[in-house]
Amino acid sequence: MKDRTPRDIAVGDQLRAAGAEGARWLAAAGWGPPVTVPLQQAAPWQRETRARMLAAQEDRSCTWCDHLLDGGPQPVVVHAECPTHLICRACSVAARPHRPCLDCGGPAASPSPADGREDVFMGAVTIYTRLRCAACCRADALRGTVGGGPFGNGV
């Protein structure tokens, strides 16, 4: 087993704390406690969003809001429509009224999470999210969710 330095231990503790903070934020927004889903069972939009974000980090084309530079590790939000740009929770909330529907490309016009048209999944410290417009959500509410429809879990 590799010897961990005090710095490694401190960073690991901060990342675990950031992940717990993100889970609490999602629970407070009405999402409830996190459920573990193996990556291979995640919906295609979730896998693609994560893969594009990781590729952008690898090739250093990833961008982020300045708020992520303040105060150490914190939960990071990735919008499915722009997975190469990492943002803080406040910027994600502010962007909500202007985000597109990931199904049709039109305006999602989602004023709050209470409308039930946002799909979210969380990695260790990253919250991935996509929005859909009311028409696309009514047409197939489970499309693109884990186990739901042709874009969810391959079923």
Secondary structure, DSSP 8 states (H G I E B T S, - for coil): -----HHHHHHHHHHHHHHHHHHHHHIIIII-S-----GGGS-HHHHHHHHHHHHHHHTT--EE-GGGGSSS---EEEETT-TTEEE-HHHHHHHGGG-B-TTTSSB-----GGGS-EEEEE-SSEEEEEE--HHHHHH-TTTTBTTBSTTSTT-
